[in-house]
Amino acid sequence: MHYYSSREGITVGTTLIPYDRIHRIELDMEGESYFTTVDHETYSDKKLFVVLSHPDVYDAIRRYNIAFKDVYLRQFHEKTYKEEELMPLLEETMPVAKECADRYIQEHLGEEYAVDVKLDKDYEHYHLYFSLQRNGEILNLPHKMRISGGKKVPTSFEGMTLVELLEWDPSSKEGVYGVTEEVTDPEECRFLVESKMKDFCELYSRESGKLDRNEEGEKSREQATESHEPSGAGRIELRTKPQDTAAKALVRRKDHLLIRYSVFLVGLFIASMGVAISTVAELGTSPVASVPYSVSLVSTALTFGGWLNLLSVIQIFVQVLLLKKKCDPLEIVVQTILAFVYGFLTNFSCSLLEDMLLVTYGEKLLFMFLGCAVLALGIWLQYKAEVAMLPGEAMNRAISEVTGKSYENVKIFFDICYIALAAVICLCFLHELKGVREGSIIAAVLVGVLIKFYNKIYDKVTKKGKHE
């Protein structure tokens, strides 16, 4: 299938789909990009990345209020609605959520159970809240089994944030709201509801025995109290302290962030091992590392990792120069720290393999392929962690944003520049291609292919897990 983008829309084969009929666009440089229409038709293809990253499409996203997400660069445009436009969407979502929740609860707890679904609004959000019913009556669950569901739904055991306030205009007293995918995509809604019901059913099954015993004990205590205590002022009422759910949610988010940064650092170390393995092969290394590696062969003023750090500083400086006020100071600090960590890990990884000697060309070629596989795995883990970017990738992103060129084209251009510069350095000072050779070309092509391969395996495993 052939795809084309223009000012009017996206052409699929011979059919033009106008931008006002497109609901959502998602870019994935390592996998399949896709777009969906308002009629729930989906077009997915690896070739769509180049088409959907065209400047015409970016203009259309803003003009026609198209939901947009770039998986690799973590850029997004949430589809927005005014408040009066929300209710028809939410009224369609509530029956889907209730039908899915009732079916799951009845399958796992019994036919006498059901779920009551209510819509509640605070200042910034709309939420769906779920309360457990048995034989038509809402159960008053203990605090440990429920969340704070607002004034209207104090007994809810789970909630879904559906709508978030994005902007507020004080003059018109009107808000602009961003809507989650669970509202606009019934399949996403069903998947999220089922995951929430699963967590609750597991907790309820564990706690139900304790609840029955507690109820019996409470009844016996009440009977004993009624027979021995006078009334009114002489009685002491015990109150349980409500759970600080907001604080717990914050702790969970911090734990989640800690895991993601841990994954990123593991990926950073694996990537440094990939670079070290490639240097042992002596057939050239990855494009980004080729320049500092070639310079380290010429000058011993800094180590390989030290020259890598210097290149990172230059890349960070280019970002700041291009983005100016748009530059995020915190991101620059994180990039700087990670760059020096990566330089240290590269030196450490090289020291682990410094005594290894490869003799035959076959051995060197085998190690070159192994280095590419390890490097690709490290980069893929960094990508999946979704917490930060190394300076080289971040610089490519900044240039893409400023020039309007696609990220992929910018990356290819600089990879070629790194290899060419490394070749010039080697020829001028070493009179041979030592720091950059056929291995650099292999890495430039193979690493991207292997990242896609890892991503495909991951998608198959996770999709299988979801179905199970």
Secondary structure as GFF3:
##gff-version 3
##sequence-region A 1 468
A	DSSP	beta_strand	3	5	.	.	.	ID=ss1
A	DSSP	beta_strand	9	12	.	.	.	ID=ss2
A	DSSP	beta_strand	15	18	.	.	.	ID=ss3
A	DSSP	three_ten_helix	19	21	.	.	.	ID=ss4
A	DSSP	beta_strand	22	27	.	.	.	ID=ss5
A	DSSP	beta_strand	33	37	.	.	.	ID=ss6
A	DSSP	beta_strand	42	45	.	.	.	ID=ss7
A	DSSP	alpha_helix	48	52	.	.	.	ID=ss8
A	DSSP	alpha_helix	55	63	.	.	.	ID=ss9
A	DSSP	beta_strand	67	70	.	.	.	ID=ss10
A	DSSP	beta_strand	75	77	.	.	.	ID=ss11
A	DSSP	beta_strand	80	82	.	.	.	ID=ss12
A	DSSP	three_ten_helix	83	85	.	.	.	ID=ss13
A	DSSP	alpha_helix	86	109	.	.	.	ID=ss14
A	DSSP	beta_strand	113	121	.	.	.	ID=ss15
A	DSSP	beta_strand	125	134	.	.	.	ID=ss16
A	DSSP	beta_strand	137	138	.	.	.	ID=ss17
A	DSSP	three_ten_helix	143	145	.	.	.	ID=ss18
A	DSSP	beta_strand	158	169	.	.	.	ID=ss19
A	DSSP	beta_strand	174	179	.	.	.	ID=ss20
A	DSSP	alpha_helix	181	184	.	.	.	ID=ss21
A	DSSP	alpha_helix	186	228	.	.	.	ID=ss22
A	DSSP	three_ten_helix	232	234	.	.	.	ID=ss23
A	DSSP	alpha_helix	245	281	.	.	.	ID=ss24
A	DSSP	alpha_helix	287	298	.	.	.	ID=ss25
A	DSSP	alpha_helix	304	323	.	.	.	ID=ss26
A	DSSP	three_ten_helix	324	326	.	.	.	ID=ss27
A	DSSP	alpha_helix	329	352	.	.	.	ID=ss28
A	DSSP	alpha_helix	361	385	.	.	.	ID=ss29
A	DSSP	alpha_helix	391	403	.	.	.	ID=ss30
A	DSSP	alpha_helix	407	425	.	.	.	ID=ss31
A	DSSP	pi_helix	426	430	.	.	.	ID=ss32
A	DSSP	alpha_helix	438	467	.	.	.	ID=ss33
###
